[in-house]
Amino acid sequence: MKDIYILAIETSCDETSIAIVKNGKDVEALTISTQMQTHAKYGGVVPEIASRMHTENITIVLEETLKKTNLKISDMDAIAVTYKPGLLGSLLVGIEFAKVLAFIYKKPLIKVNHLIGHIYANAINNDLKFPLLALVVSGGHTELVIMKDDYNFELLGATKDDAIGEAYDKVARILDIPYPGGPGIEKLALEGNPTYNLPIPVMDETYDFSYSGLKSYIINLVHNEKQRGKDINRKNLAASFQKVAIEELTRKVNLALKNTKIKNLIVAGGVSANKYLRQKLKEIAEINNANLYIPDFLYCTDNAAMIGAAAYPLFLNKEFADFSLNAESQANVC
Amino acid sequence: MNTLFIDTHYLDIIIILLKNGKVVDKKEVINKKNNSEFIMPTIIKVIDGVKIDEIIIVNGPGSFTGVRLGVTIAKSLAYLLKIPIKTITTLEVMAISNKSYKVAFSDNNGYYLGEFDSDFNKIKEYKYVNNEEFYNNYRDYNTNYYINAEEIYKFLNKRKPTNPHIVNPIYIKKIGVEIDKTSENK
């Protein structure tokens, strides 16, 4: 069969990224231009600034990507782009850029759900084995999904309030950890011990999650201690939070693996870069005799290679978008 | 010599095709806030099958998103087709088309102001004022948004093309975090 090359574009948040992906699994070229340092000055992503930087960088990022390969745009079989979920203004820059590429080079345009992109980060250098259980954990999402085949999703459970990544960011803020908070908490937690007795989010046997109670408890705890003039042990609190937050994820994953008898577990989304989560999931997978797949660190955070991987099954199905494609800020996996 | 003129600075989309400086085609989409659905389809209607030699893009100030989408498309077209691109501001468009030297563009919350000499060179930095300040001090400014693409084309003959990588919107109006930063510095 002829090799399929897809040029993929990802601009949903604060990374401008373009990749060329062969057959949905081989990354021929990838560029990720991160704006993290700019947004760190403001304590979080400023949507208008993110959009501005995408427009400033997009043609340069394409040029950088093409320098890394002998392939030309004319060699591509399709142009793929993230269209949801994300920051509207940011998504739109990538979408318009993709439309121009598709128009000039007469290539089909493929629209990709960013979250499904995170799942397909596991297809890079790898074959997805179905049925599989996918844990999607990011700044905006905490979901457990069953996949019986490509693009065949069944939602098992999701967060009822905050996403785990959001809880990490908010707890980081109260502990004065600079943006981005997730890696900051992880680092601090390594130096501490889980000595704080924190409430466990949801002690039920469903597949749903909840993080707002845990987050609020910590915010109140820090405020109360401050008012009493007492010092918070930041390292121990970070370690305590991380233990409770992550173990709630793994407890539900364990439950799902036991009940569904699924033997393939994949992790997707920015929080999958967390080493404590990786370690805990490894243990759970072993207990359940399941195979665990986690993307390389490079493909855990936002990148266009995963968009190219997720676009491949859509290309094979000829699911193409037209030039009226628009962005959507909200979306789930299914 | 085909020139594509793109203006998406506010709620309208205006796409004009000039041949040797004369308007030969024009498509307008009026008052569509959600521009993304319409900009590329409208541009394609004008340029499909036409060899474009040059692009003129109105790069603001105006609606942040509106300007940004037009500029993103224009710089991408110029970069990929390897053709020259020239920028013109909304205030220059108004001044040249109306032959006015003091012009103001309203985004409903306030006005962007431009002042030009008789050759339409900017003589003051653009600024953004609120409605009250406008009515008190700048009521004599021309607020009619009108495009004379042929006059703009002539005006741009003396301007050199810009490298597509560095074609970007001008915004003028400050955003929330910029205002916070300024007050912190005081």
Interface residues (C-beta under 8 A of the other chain):
Chain A: Y42 V46 E48 I49 S51 R52 H54 T55 E56 I58 T59 I60 L62 E63 I73 L88 G89 L92 V93 I95 E96 F97 K99 V100 L101 F103 I104 Y105 F323 S324 L325 N326 A327
Chain B: N34 S36 E37 F38 I39 M40 P41 I44 F64 T65 R68 L69 V71 T72 I73 K75 S76 L77 Y79 L80 L81 P164 H165 N168 P169 Y171 I175 V177
